[in-house]
Amino acid sequence: MAEQLVVHDDIRLYTTSDKFYLEPHINPTEILIIDRITGEASVKDVNSVKIPIPPNAYKPVCGFLGSIKLISGLYLVVAKCRISIGKINGQEIFQLADVDIIPYARSTTHLTSKQIEDNNTYEKMLKYALDTPGIYFSYSYDLTHTMQRLHSVTPDFHKMSLASRADSRFLWNGYLLKDYTDQQFSRFALPIIQGFVSVNNVSINGHHLTWSLVSRRATDRAGTRLFMRGVDAQGNVANFVETEQIIERGGEKSSFVQTRGSIPLYWTQYPDLKYKPGMSLAAEDHVAAYTRHLRDQLQRYGNQVLLNLIDQRGKEEALERGYRAAVAAAALPAVRYEPFDFHAECRGMRYDRLAVLLDRVAHEQSEFGYFMSRGGSVLLRQGGAFRTNCVDCLDRTNVLQSLLARRHLAQALRLLAVTNTDDEIPHFEPLFRNVWADHADMISVQYSGTGALKTDFTRTGKRTRVGLLRDGINSLTRYYKNNFSDGYRQDSIDLLLGKYTVADGEGSAVKCPLRRDRDWKYVALPSLLLVCMSMFVASGASATRRSDALLYLMFWGAAVGATLTVIFKNGKEFVDWPRLDCGGLATRGPPPSSL
């Protein structure tokens, strides 16, 4: 499984008035030249090119990520800084630490002041998306594929460039690299994934192992927690993540793959200032979309067990019933539905009750197995996968996935003769729990904007009151971000992935979607609320007689209550909605005034 084609790492970026030159730093044989006027790019023999500026007038970069068109024209996107994570299969993995976004155009004098302002917003959005924690890459290892997939391809596959052979589901700069698919760019185009990677060298009973966790977030239906839910007509689901646990010892390798993803029905839960917005099932053909999704999963991963952890009563009940009905109606072979009311079963911090669910799926975990190879020869293949979900596919999901991964770890270490029991390994267990908790936090930050909930159980094996307090803080932070900043975040993701493309002449001949007129209530009602609250406080502090104080407090308290009632009644008008028209999200903003 040795990689044949390595992407250039340290690169010297020379910038002249009309061209970019990207020259590999060590023993260069080729150079990438990009014309800043026409946007044309080509790779030439380094000895045939004379760069018309001093040899030391370069900017060091560590990878070419592609280019994108904004209002002022094309922009070059390069990796500026990286952090080494460790080695998988002997190949080094890095986390993206910083990027540079450099305009082709030398000036913006051809733009109006409004176009310049909007172009700057697009620049900030792109930078914001690329600064999201948890973007990874390798110059020589294909992070978009599991070990089992990499062992199931022809030798010619490994001769392809990393970008051209990447699984498009997990290639986060696929849109940036769309003009660099030609073979000549194969050693410059650097693919990136978003998700989580942790590589750990450990010693267990005298055996030196590398234990890694790799999660890949899908680009289809990528987005934020409340703006991206459910399934689309193609069978793609929101927050789909493929998670692979890898064990390496010398030439022996084992991996175990799980997936998570939003319930594959047409459903929404748009923010409206309520702490828990209502969920709505659309009047669509749920069975058809569910079937497309599951057939794709069966083809990619084999047999499926659908672990549904949502509540079977209350607000989540309709989703559970809809999911159960779709499974029954489709009646797909090799698919089993396993509902488990996480909150009801584990009430009172009884997380030991999860053992009940683990016992119910134990025979299938043994049947599915896991991948194992020795010296390049495949010994075992994983024949099925657990697809876990809760509502967000974050907190409850991660708790269960960590327990399933722990069982794989025990089985694989026994087969490798590292251990002879399934008992916990005292000095390794804290590392295992902390890595899975870090994993939960990273995936949660990328989808919801905050760290995960319930990570105290993942880290310690127990639910604690301190953990409950931390969960409360994270929940309030989620509430704020989901209502007041996630529209911008959704737009940033859509811009990076090419779900929205900037039109020619945007801001002049074509209206820029970044500009939106707010209803009068957006300013008037919060201002009125601030006045009422100020007067409520001032009345209590300044009244000389108790009867006057009580009267003023009652009046201004009623004014505060009435204003809040009107604000919450029109909650969607105060939400930060996406502005870029991607899949109709931008047009689903505030409804007409109900006042």
C-alpha positions as CSV (number, residue, x, y, z in Angstrom):
1,M,0.0,0.0,0.0
2,A,3.0,2.3,-0.4
3,E,2.1,5.7,-1.9
4,Q,3.7,6.3,-5.3
5,L,3.1,10.0,-5.8
6,V,4.1,12.5,-3.1
7,V,2.8,16.1,-3.1
8,H,5.3,18.9,-2.8
9,D,5.5,20.1,0.8
10,D,7.7,23.2,1.5
11,I,7.3,25.6,-1.4
12,R,8.7,29.0,-2.3
13,L,6.1,31.4,-3.5
14,Y,7.4,34.2,-5.7
15,T,5.0,36.9,-6.6
16,T,5.6,39.3,-9.5
17,S,3.3,41.9,-11.0
18,D,1.9,39.4,-13.5
19,K,2.6,35.9,-12.2
20,F,2.8,33.6,-9.2
21,Y,5.7,31.1,-9.2
22,L,5.4,28.1,-6.8
23,E,8.8,26.3,-6.6
24,P,9.4,23.2,-4.4
25,H,12.0,24.1,-1.8
26,I,14.1,20.9,-1.9
27,N,15.7,19.7,-5.2
28,P,13.1,21.3,-7.4
29,T,12.6,19.8,-10.9
30,E,9.3,21.5,-11.8
31,I,7.6,24.8,-11.0
32,L,3.9,25.9,-11.1
33,I,3.3,29.2,-12.8
34,I,0.0,31.0,-12.5
35,D,-0.8,34.0,-14.7
36,R,-2.4,36.7,-12.5
37,I,-3.9,38.4,-15.5
38,T,-5.5,35.5,-17.4
39,G,-5.7,33.0,-14.5
40,E,-4.0,30.3,-16.7
41,A,-1.7,27.8,-14.9
42,S,0.9,25.4,-16.1
43,V,3.8,23.3,-14.7
44,K,7.2,23.7,-16.4
45,D,10.7,22.3,-16.0
46,V,12.4,24.4,-13.4
47,N,15.5,24.9,-15.6
48,S,13.4,26.5,-18.3
49,V,12.0,29.3,-16.2
50,K,13.8,32.4,-15.0
51,I,12.0,34.1,-12.1
52,P,12.4,37.9,-12.6
53,I,13.0,38.7,-8.9
54,P,15.8,38.0,-6.5
55,P,16.1,34.3,-5.3
56,N,15.5,35.3,-1.7
57,A,12.3,37.4,-2.4
58,Y,9.9,34.5,-1.8
59,K,7.2,33.7,0.8
60,P,7.5,30.2,2.3
61,V,4.3,28.1,2.1
62,C,3.6,24.5,2.9
63,G,1.0,23.6,0.3
64,F,-1.1,24.7,-2.6
65,L,-4.8,24.4,-1.8
66,G,-6.3,25.8,-5.0
67,S,-8.0,29.0,-6.2
68,I,-11.4,30.7,-6.0
69,K,-13.2,33.5,-7.7
70,L,-14.6,36.4,-5.6
71,I,-15.9,39.8,-6.8
72,S,-12.5,41.3,-7.5
73,G,-11.4,38.2,-9.4
74,L,-9.4,35.0,-8.6
75,Y,-7.6,34.4,-5.4
76,L,-4.7,32.0,-4.7
77,V,-5.2,29.8,-1.6
78,V,-2.1,28.3,0.1
79,A,-1.3,26.6,3.3
80,K,0.9,28.9,5.4
81,C,1.5,26.9,8.6
82,R,1.1,23.3,9.7
83,I,1.3,21.1,12.9
84,S,2.6,17.6,12.8
85,I,0.1,15.1,14.2
86,G,2.1,11.9,13.8
87,K,2.5,9.0,11.3
88,I,-0.1,6.6,9.9
89,N,1.3,3.8,7.7
90,G,4.6,5.5,8.0
91,Q,3.3,8.7,6.4
92,E,3.3,12.0,8.2
93,I,-0.1,13.7,8.9
94,F,-0.4,17.4,9.5
95,Q,-3.1,19.8,10.8
96,L,-3.6,23.0,8.9
97,A,-2.7,25.9,11.2
98,D,-3.0,28.9,8.9
99,V,-3.7,29.9,5.3
100,D,-3.0,32.8,3.0
101,I,-5.6,34.0,0.5
102,I,-3.8,36.2,-2.1
103,P,-5.6,38.2,-4.8
104,Y,-4.6,37.8,-8.5
105,A,-5.7,41.4,-9.1
106,R,-3.1,44.0,-8.3
107,S,-5.8,46.7,-7.3
108,T,-9.5,47.1,-6.7
109,T,-9.9,50.4,-8.5
110,H,-12.3,48.8,-11.0
111,L,-14.7,48.1,-8.2
112,T,-17.3,50.3,-6.5
113,S,-17.0,51.0,-2.7
114,K,-19.9,48.5,-2.1
115,Q,-18.2,45.9,-4.2
116,I,-15.0,46.3,-2.3
117,E,-16.9,45.9,1.0
118,D,-18.7,42.8,-0.2
119,N,-15.5,41.3,-1.6
120,N,-13.8,41.9,1.8
121,T,-16.7,40.0,3.4
122,Y,-16.2,37.0,1.0
123,E,-12.5,37.0,1.8
124,K,-13.3,36.9,5.5
125,M,-15.8,34.1,5.0
126,L,-13.3,32.0,3.1
127,K,-10.6,32.6,5.8
128,Y,-13.2,31.8,8.5
129,A,-14.0,28.5,6.9
130,L,-10.4,27.5,6.4
131,D,-9.6,28.6,10.0
132,T,-12.1,26.1,11.4
133,P,-10.4,23.7,13.8
134,G,-9.8,20.2,12.5
135,I,-8.5,20.5,8.9
136,Y,-5.9,17.9,8.1
137,F,-3.7,16.8,5.2
138,S,-0.8,14.6,4.2
139,Y,1.7,14.9,1.4
140,S,1.9,11.1,0.9
141,Y,-1.1,9.4,2.7
142,D,-4.6,9.4,1.4
143,L,-6.7,10.6,4.3
144,T,-10.0,10.4,2.4
145,H,-10.0,6.6,2.3
146,T,-10.0,3.9,4.9
147,M,-7.3,1.3,5.1
148,Q,-9.7,-1.4,3.9
149,R,-10.5,0.7,0.8
150,L,-6.8,1.4,0.1
151,H,-6.2,-2.4,0.2
152,S,-9.1,-3.0,-2.2
153,V,-7.9,-1.0,-5.2
154,T,-5.6,-1.8,-8.2
155,P,-1.9,-0.9,-8.2
156,D,-2.7,1.9,-10.8
157,F,-4.8,3.6,-8.1
158,H,-1.7,4.3,-6.0
159,K,0.0,5.9,-9.0
160,M,-2.7,8.6,-9.3
161,S,-2.3,11.9,-7.6
162,L,-3.7,12.2,-4.1
163,A,-6.2,14.8,-5.2
164,S,-7.5,13.0,-8.3
165,R,-8.1,9.7,-6.5
166,A,-9.5,11.3,-3.3
167,D,-13.0,10.3,-2.2
168,S,-15.0,13.4,-3.2
169,R,-17.3,12.9,-0.2
170,F,-14.5,14.0,2.1
171,L,-12.4,16.4,-0.1
172,W,-12.9,19.8,1.4
173,N,-11.0,21.7,-1.2
174,G,-12.4,19.9,-4.2
175,Y,-14.0,23.1,-5.5
176,L,-10.7,25.1,-5.0
177,L,-8.8,22.4,-7.0
178,K,-11.4,22.1,-9.8
179,D,-9.1,23.8,-12.3
180,Y,-6.1,21.7,-11.3
181,T,-7.2,18.2,-12.1
182,D,-4.8,17.8,-15.0
183,Q,-1.9,15.4,-14.5
184,Q,0.6,18.2,-14.7
185,F,-0.6,19.5,-11.3
186,S,-0.5,16.1,-9.6
187,R,2.4,17.0,-7.3
188,F,1.1,20.4,-6.4
189,A,-2.6,19.9,-5.6
190,L,-2.8,19.2,-1.9
191,P,-6.1,17.6,-0.7
192,I,-7.5,18.5,2.7
193,I,-10.2,16.8,4.9
194,Q,-12.2,18.3,7.8
195,G,-12.8,16.2,10.9
196,F,-10.4,14.8,13.5
197,V,-7.1,13.0,13.5
198,S,-5.2,11.8,16.6
199,V,-2.0,9.6,16.3
200,N,-0.6,8.0,19.5
201,N,2.4,5.8,20.1
202,V,1.7,3.5,23.0
203,S,3.2,0.6,24.8
204,I,0.9,-2.2,26.0
205,N,2.4,-5.3,27.8
206,G,5.8,-4.6,26.1
207,H,4.3,-4.2,22.6
208,H,4.9,-0.9,20.8
209,L,1.8,0.1,18.9
210,T,0.4,3.2,17.1
211,W,-3.2,3.8,17.9
212,S,-5.0,6.4,15.7
213,L,-8.4,7.8,15.3
214,V,-9.4,9.4,12.0
215,S,-12.8,11.1,11.3
216,R,-13.8,12.5,7.9
217,R,-16.7,14.9,7.6
218,A,-18.7,14.7,4.4
219,T,-19.0,17.8,2.1
220,D,-22.5,16.9,0.9
221,R,-25.1,18.7,3.1
222,A,-22.2,20.1,5.1
223,G,-23.2,23.0,7.4
224,T,-24.3,24.1,10.8
225,R,-26.5,22.4,13.4
226,L,-29.9,23.9,12.8
227,F,-29.6,25.0,9.2
228,M,-28.6,21.6,7.9
229,R,-30.7,18.6,9.0
230,G,-32.0,15.4,7.5
231,V,-31.6,14.1,3.9
232,D,-31.7,15.5,0.4
233,A,-33.1,14.0,-2.8
234,Q,-29.8,12.3,-3.6
235,G,-29.7,10.5,-0.3
236,N,-27.0,12.7,1.3
237,V,-27.5,13.4,5.0
238,A,-26.3,16.3,7.2
239,N,-23.3,15.9,9.5
240,F,-22.3,12.6,7.9
241,V,-19.0,11.5,9.5
242,E,-16.9,8.4,8.8
243,T,-14.8,7.4,11.8
244,E,-11.9,4.9,11.6
245,Q,-10.0,3.5,14.5
246,I,-6.5,2.2,13.4
247,I,-4.1,0.0,15.3
248,E,-0.6,-0.6,13.9
249,R,2.3,-2.8,15.0
250,G,5.1,-3.1,12.6
251,G,3.6,-4.5,9.4
252,E,0.3,-5.5,11.1
253,K,-2.6,-3.1,10.8
254,S,-6.2,-3.2,11.9
255,S,-9.0,-0.7,11.4
256,F,-12.6,-0.4,12.5
257,V,-15.0,1.9,10.7
258,Q,-18.3,3.4,12.0
259,T,-20.5,6.1,10.6
260,R,-22.8,8.8,11.9
261,G,-25.3,11.0,10.1
262,S,-28.6,12.9,10.5
263,I,-31.8,10.8,10.4
264,P,-32.3,10.1,6.6
265,L,-35.8,11.8,6.4
266,Y,-36.8,15.2,5.1
267,W,-36.9,17.2,8.3
268,T,-36.0,20.6,9.6
269,Q,-35.4,22.4,12.8
270,Y,-34.8,26.0,11.9
271,P,-33.7,28.4,14.7
272,D,-36.4,30.8,16.0
273,L,-35.0,32.0,19.4
274,K,-36.6,29.1,21.3
275,Y,-34.1,27.0,23.3
276,K,-35.3,23.9,21.4
277,P,-36.9,24.9,18.1
278,G,-39.7,22.6,16.9
279,M,-38.8,19.8,14.5
280,S,-40.8,19.5,11.3
281,L,-41.2,16.5,9.0
282,A,-41.8,17.6,5.4
283,A,-44.5,16.2,3.1
284,E,-42.0,14.5,0.9
285,D,-41.3,10.9,-0.2
286,H,-39.2,9.9,2.9
287,V,-38.9,6.3,1.9
288,A,-37.3,7.1,-1.5
289,A,-34.7,9.3,0.1
290,Y,-34.0,6.9,2.9
291,T,-33.6,4.1,0.4
292,R,-31.1,6.0,-1.7
293,H,-29.1,6.8,1.4
294,L,-29.1,3.2,2.7
295,R,-28.3,1.6,-0.6
296,D,-25.3,3.9,-0.9
297,Q,-24.3,2.9,2.6
298,L,-24.7,-0.8,1.9
299,Q,-22.6,-0.6,-1.2
300,R,-19.8,1.3,0.6
301,Y,-19.8,-0.4,4.0
302,G,-21.8,-3.6,3.8
303,N,-24.5,-4.7,6.2
304,Q,-26.0,-1.9,8.3
305,V,-27.2,-1.7,11.9
306,L,-29.0,1.7,12.4
307,L,-28.5,2.8,16.0
308,N,-31.1,5.5,16.8
309,L,-30.5,7.1,20.1
310,I,-33.3,9.8,20.1
311,D,-36.1,10.1,22.5
312,Q,-39.1,7.9,21.8
313,R,-41.4,10.4,23.6
314,G,-41.9,14.1,23.4
315,K,-40.6,16.4,20.7
316,E,-38.4,13.7,19.1
317,E,-41.1,11.1,19.0
318,A,-42.3,12.0,15.5
319,L,-38.8,11.6,14.1
320,E,-38.4,8.2,15.7
321,R,-41.7,7.0,14.4
322,G,-41.0,8.4,10.9
323,Y,-37.6,6.7,10.8
324,R,-39.0,3.4,12.0
325,A,-41.8,3.6,9.4
326,A,-39.3,4.3,6.5
327,V,-37.1,1.3,7.6
328,A,-40.2,-0.9,7.6
329,A,-41.6,0.4,4.3
330,A,-38.2,0.0,2.4
331,A,-37.6,-3.4,3.9
332,L,-34.0,-3.4,2.7
333,P,-32.1,-6.7,3.2
334,A,-29.0,-6.5,5.4
335,V,-30.4,-3.5,7.3
336,R,-31.5,-3.7,10.9
337,Y,-33.1,-0.9,13.0
338,E,-32.1,-0.7,16.7
339,P,-33.8,2.1,18.6
340,F,-32.5,3.0,22.1
341,D,-34.1,5.9,24.1
342,F,-30.8,7.2,25.4
343,H,-32.2,9.8,27.8
344,A,-34.9,7.5,29.2
345,E,-32.6,4.5,29.6
346,C,-29.7,6.5,31.2
347,R,-31.9,8.8,33.3
348,G,-30.3,9.7,36.6
349,M,-26.8,9.5,35.1
350,R,-27.1,5.7,34.8
351,Y,-24.8,5.4,31.8
352,D,-24.0,1.8,32.8
353,R,-27.3,1.1,31.1
354,L,-25.6,1.5,27.8
355,A,-24.3,-2.1,28.4
356,V,-27.8,-3.2,27.5
357,L,-27.5,-1.8,24.0
358,L,-24.0,-3.1,23.6
359,D,-25.2,-6.6,24.5
360,R,-28.0,-6.3,21.9
361,V,-25.6,-5.6,19.1
362,A,-22.6,-7.8,20.3
363,H,-23.3,-10.6,17.9
364,E,-23.4,-8.2,14.9
365,Q,-20.2,-6.5,15.9
366,S,-18.6,-10.0,15.9
367,E,-20.2,-10.8,12.6
368,F,-19.2,-7.5,11.0
369,G,-15.6,-7.9,12.2
370,Y,-12.9,-5.5,11.3
371,F,-10.1,-5.0,8.8
372,M,-6.6,-6.6,9.5
373,S,-3.6,-7.0,7.3
374,R,-0.1,-8.3,7.8
375,G,2.8,-7.4,5.5
376,G,0.4,-6.1,2.9
377,S,-1.7,-9.3,2.9
378,V,-5.3,-8.9,4.0
379,L,-6.3,-11.3,6.8
380,L,-9.7,-9.9,7.7
381,R,-12.2,-7.6,6.2
382,Q,-15.0,-5.6,7.9
383,G,-18.3,-6.7,6.4
384,G,-20.7,-4.2,7.9
385,A,-20.9,-1.0,9.9
386,F,-22.9,0.6,12.7
387,R,-24.6,3.8,11.6
388,T,-25.3,5.8,14.8
389,N,-27.4,8.9,15.2
390,C,-29.1,11.1,17.8
391,V,-30.7,14.4,16.8
392,D,-27.4,16.3,16.2
393,C,-25.3,13.1,15.8
394,L,-22.9,14.6,18.3
395,D,-23.1,14.0,22.0
396,R,-25.1,10.8,22.5
397,T,-23.6,9.4,19.3
398,N,-20.0,9.9,20.4
399,V,-20.6,8.2,23.7
400,L,-21.9,5.0,22.0
401,Q,-19.3,5.1,19.2
402,S,-16.5,5.2,21.8
403,L,-17.9,2.1,23.5
404,L,-18.1,0.2,20.2
405,A,-14.5,1.3,19.4
406,R,-13.4,0.0,22.8
407,R,-14.8,-3.4,22.0
408,H,-13.0,-3.5,18.7
409,L,-9.8,-2.5,20.4
410,A,-10.1,-5.4,22.9
411,Q,-10.8,-7.9,20.1
412,A,-7.9,-6.7,17.9
413,L,-5.4,-6.6,20.7
414,R,-6.3,-10.2,21.6
415,L,-5.9,-11.3,18.1
416,L,-2.5,-9.6,17.9
417,A,-1.6,-11.4,21.2
418,V,-1.0,-8.1,22.9
419,T,-3.5,-9.0,25.6
420,N,-5.4,-12.1,26.5
421,T,-8.6,-10.6,28.1
422,D,-11.1,-7.9,27.4
423,D,-10.3,-6.1,30.6
424,E,-9.4,-2.4,30.6
425,I,-5.7,-1.6,30.3
426,P,-5.1,0.8,33.2
427,H,-2.3,3.0,31.8
428,F,-3.9,3.1,28.3
429,E,-7.5,3.7,29.3
430,P,-7.1,7.4,30.2
431,L,-5.5,8.1,26.8
432,F,-8.3,6.2,25.0
433,R,-11.0,8.2,26.8
434,N,-9.4,11.6,26.4
435,V,-8.8,11.1,22.7
436,W,-12.5,10.1,22.1
437,A,-13.6,13.1,24.2
438,D,-11.3,15.4,22.1
439,H,-12.8,13.8,19.0
440,A,-16.3,14.6,20.3
441,D,-15.4,18.2,21.0
442,M,-13.8,18.7,17.5
443,I,-16.7,17.3,15.5
444,S,-19.2,19.2,17.7
445,V,-17.3,22.5,17.2
446,Q,-17.4,22.0,13.4
447,Y,-21.2,21.4,13.4
448,S,-22.7,23.1,16.4
449,G,-20.1,25.8,17.2
450,T,-19.2,24.5,20.7
451,G,-17.6,21.5,22.4
452,A,-19.6,18.3,22.9
453,L,-21.9,17.5,25.8
454,K,-21.5,14.4,28.0
455,T,-17.7,14.3,27.5
456,D,-17.2,13.8,31.2
457,F,-18.5,10.3,30.7
458,T,-16.2,9.7,27.7
459,R,-13.2,11.0,29.7
460,T,-13.8,9.4,33.0
461,G,-16.4,6.6,32.5
462,K,-18.7,8.4,34.9
463,R,-21.3,11.2,34.6
464,T,-20.4,14.0,37.0
465,R,-22.1,17.2,38.3
466,V,-19.1,19.3,37.0
467,G,-19.8,17.7,33.6
468,L,-23.4,18.7,33.9
469,L,-22.4,22.3,34.7
470,R,-20.0,22.3,31.7
471,D,-22.8,20.9,29.5
472,G,-25.0,23.8,30.6
473,I,-22.5,26.4,29.6
474,N,-22.0,24.7,26.2
475,S,-25.7,24.5,25.7
476,L,-26.2,28.2,26.3
477,T,-23.2,29.0,24.0
478,R,-24.8,26.8,21.3
479,Y,-28.1,28.6,21.7
480,Y,-26.4,32.0,21.1
481,K,-24.3,30.8,18.1
482,N,-27.1,28.8,16.5
483,N,-29.4,31.8,16.6
484,F,-27.1,34.8,16.1
485,S,-24.0,33.7,14.2
486,D,-24.6,30.5,12.3
487,G,-25.9,32.1,9.2
488,Y,-22.5,33.6,8.5
489,R,-20.9,30.2,9.3
490,Q,-23.2,28.4,6.9
491,D,-22.4,30.9,4.2
492,S,-18.7,30.5,4.8
493,I,-18.9,26.7,4.4
494,D,-21.0,27.0,1.2
495,L,-18.5,29.5,-0.3
496,L,-15.5,27.2,0.4
497,L,-17.3,24.1,-1.0
498,G,-18.6,25.9,-4.1
499,K,-22.2,25.4,-3.1
500,Y,-22.4,29.1,-3.9
501,T,-20.3,30.7,-6.6
502,V,-19.8,34.4,-7.0
503,A,-21.4,35.7,-10.2
504,D,-19.7,37.9,-12.8
505,G,-20.5,41.5,-12.1
506,E,-21.8,40.8,-8.6
507,G,-22.6,44.0,-6.8
508,S,-23.1,46.0,-10.0
509,A,-24.9,44.2,-12.8
510,V,-25.9,41.4,-10.5
511,K,-27.3,41.9,-7.0
512,C,-25.0,40.8,-4.2
513,P,-26.9,38.4,-1.8
514,L,-24.8,39.6,1.1
515,R,-27.0,42.8,1.3
516,R,-30.3,42.2,3.0
517,D,-32.8,44.7,4.2
518,R,-34.0,44.0,7.7
519,D,-37.6,44.5,8.8
520,W,-38.2,47.4,11.2
521,K,-38.7,45.1,14.1
522,Y,-35.1,43.9,13.9
523,V,-33.9,47.2,15.4
524,A,-37.0,48.6,17.1
525,L,-38.0,45.7,19.3
526,P,-34.5,45.0,20.8
527,S,-34.1,48.8,21.4
528,L,-37.5,48.9,23.1
529,L,-36.6,45.9,25.3
530,L,-33.3,47.6,26.3
531,V,-35.2,50.8,27.3
532,C,-37.8,48.8,29.3
533,M,-35.1,46.8,31.1
534,S,-33.2,50.0,31.9
535,M,-36.3,51.7,33.3
536,F,-37.2,48.5,35.3
537,V,-33.8,48.7,37.0
538,A,-33.9,52.5,37.4
539,S,-37.4,52.4,39.0
540,G,-36.3,50.0,41.7
541,A,-33.2,52.1,42.5
542,S,-34.7,55.6,42.4
543,A,-38.2,55.4,43.8
544,T,-38.5,57.0,47.3
545,R,-41.6,55.3,48.4
546,R,-42.2,51.5,48.5
547,S,-45.7,51.9,46.8
548,D,-44.2,54.0,44.0
549,A,-41.4,51.5,43.5
550,L,-43.8,48.6,43.3
551,L,-46.0,50.4,40.8
552,Y,-43.1,51.3,38.6
553,L,-41.6,47.9,38.8
554,M,-44.9,46.3,37.8
555,F,-45.3,48.6,34.9
556,W,-41.9,48.3,33.4
557,G,-41.8,44.5,34.3
558,A,-45.0,44.1,32.2
559,A,-43.4,46.1,29.4
560,V,-40.4,43.9,29.4
561,G,-42.6,40.8,29.4
562,A,-44.8,42.1,26.6
563,T,-41.7,43.1,24.5
564,L,-40.1,39.7,25.0
565,T,-43.4,38.0,24.0
566,V,-43.5,39.9,20.7
567,I,-39.8,39.2,20.0
568,F,-40.2,35.4,20.6
569,K,-43.4,35.4,18.5
570,N,-41.4,36.8,15.6
571,G,-38.3,34.9,16.6
572,K,-37.2,34.0,13.1
573,E,-36.8,37.7,12.2
574,F,-34.0,38.0,14.7
575,V,-32.1,34.9,13.7
576,D,-28.8,35.2,11.6
577,W,-30.0,33.5,8.5
578,P,-27.7,32.4,5.7
579,R,-27.6,35.0,2.9
580,L,-26.1,32.9,0.0
581,D,-28.9,31.1,-1.9
582,C,-27.8,27.5,-1.5
583,G,-30.5,24.8,-1.7
584,G,-33.1,27.4,-0.8
585,L,-31.7,28.1,2.7
586,A,-31.3,31.8,2.1
587,T,-34.9,32.1,0.9
588,R,-36.3,30.4,4.1
589,G,-35.5,33.4,6.3
590,P,-38.0,35.3,8.3
591,P,-41.7,34.9,7.3
592,P,-43.8,38.0,6.6
593,S,-44.5,40.2,9.5
594,S,-47.2,38.8,11.9
595,L,-47.7,42.0,13.8
